[in-house]
């Protein structure tokens, strides 16, 4: 039970007080008088690595899924794409959680690296906002088996989503490794 509650706490579904945790189930509120064996750490430094890993995983899943559909392997394509949606959703939850607690992280590079970083970051951010509804529409058309409509929008969704996933990893490396403080 504590492990389940810890997982729910991680994605932000619990309300915390000093000695109790309240878990929300729809309209019902269940108060559990348990101390977690592994409370959420105040050190959020692992989150950028998790986020980059989830982004990179999404990119690999997208490329593999694209390869599968080109070979006519629809079941494999579907499984990989659903996994990519799940992985990207985990990324979004983790990213929002991290930045809710940490805020923005200042880029430490100077000169040409700053121009390059902000060019990549700007295109990444604009397309990340754009890709969310595109993924939802593309996925819903596939799940409703409207494959002609699915293909028409997937031609746009795939390269944009792949770009967002790859540039997310590039931004991570620039921010946390190449030009860290």
N, C-alpha and C positions, 0 to 999 in steps of 0.2 A: 504494500500500500504506500509506504513512504517513497519508494522508487517512482511509482506512478505520479504521486503528488510532486515530487522533485521535477519530473519531466514536464508536468503541467506548469509548474512554477517557472521553468526555463522559458517557455514560450509565452508567459505572461498571463495565465488564466487564474492566478490566485491573488488574493489580497493578503498582504502580510501585516502582522502586528509583531511585537517583540517576542511573544511566546506562543502564538497560535498562527495557524494558517487557515484561511477560509477559501474553500474551493467552490467555484460557481458551476452549477449544472443547470443551464437554462435559467428559470426564475427561482430555483431553489438554491439556498446557500447552506453548505455543510461546513461546520466548523470542526476542525480536527485538532485535538490537543496533542500534537506530536512535535518533537524537535527533529528536524531532518539531520540525518547522519552526514550529509554533504550539502550544506547550505550554498546558495549562489554566491560565488566569490565576488569580492569588491575589485579584484584584479581582472580587467576585461581584455587583457593583452592577447588572449588566445583567439578572440573573435575575428580579427583580421585574417588570421590563418584559416580559420573555419570558413569564413566568407569566400576567400580566394579558392579554397579547395572545392567548395560547392559550385562556384562559378566555373572553375576548370572542369569539374565533373559534368556539369551541364553542357559545356562545349563539346566534350568527348561524346556524350550521349546524343547530342544533336547531329554530329557528323556521322556517327555510327547508324543512327536511325535513318538519316538521309540515304546512306549507302544501302540500307536494307530495303527501302521502298524502291530505289532504282533497280534492285535485283528482283522485285516482285514479292518480297517477303513481308507481307502486310502485317501478320501477327507479331513478328519481331519488331517491325517499325512501330506498331501501336504500343507494345510493351516498353520500348525504349523511350518513346515520346511521353508516355505517362510518367515514366521515371524521371525524365527531364523536367516535366512540369512540377513534380514533387520536389526534386532537388532545387529547382529555382524558387519554389515557394518557401522551402527551408531557408535558402539564402536570404530571401526578402525578410522573413521573420527575424533571422539572426542579425541582419544588417540594421534593421530598424531598432531592435533591442539594443544593440551596441551603441548606435549613435544617439539613442534616447538617453543613455547613461553617460556617454563620453563626450558627446557633442561632435563638432567637426575637428579634424586633425589637420594641422597646418603643414603644407608642403614646404620642405626645407631647401629645395634646389634654387639655384640662381641662374640668371642669364638665359641661354637657349633652352636649358632643361625646364625652366618655368613655363616658357611659351609652349613647348612640346607637351608637358604635363597638362596644362590647362586646356590645350586644344583637344587632347584625348579625353580628358575629364568632361569637357563641355559636350562633345559629341556623344560620349557614353551616357551622360545624364539625360540628355534630350531623348535619345533613342530608348533608354531604359523606361522612361515615362511612356513613350509611344508603344513599346512592345507589349506592355501589360494587357491592354484591350485587344491587341492583335492576337496574342496567344489565346485569350479567352474565346474570341470569335473563331479562330482556327480550330481549336480543340472542340468547341461545341458543334461545329459543322462536321467534324470527323466522327464524333460520338453519335450524331444523328444520321450518319451515313449519307451525308450530302457531299459526296466525294468530288464532284465537279466544282462546287463552291469552295470546298476545303482546299483543293489544289490551287484554285485561283488566288486565294489569300495566302496560302502557305508559301507561294513563290516569293512573297514579300516578307512574311514572318520569319522564315528560316534564316536568310542572310542577316537580317537585323538582329534577331535573337542571338545568333552566333557571334556577331560583332560585339554585342553588349556583354556576352559571357567572356569573350577573349579580352576585351579592353578592361573588364573588371579585374582580371588577373594582372594585366599590364599596369593598371593604376595601383594595385596593391604592391607590386614589386617596386615601382617608382617611389611610392610614398613610404614604404616600410623597410626597403632594402637598399635601393640604389642611392637615395638621397635622404636617408634618415638622419635625425639630429645627432 
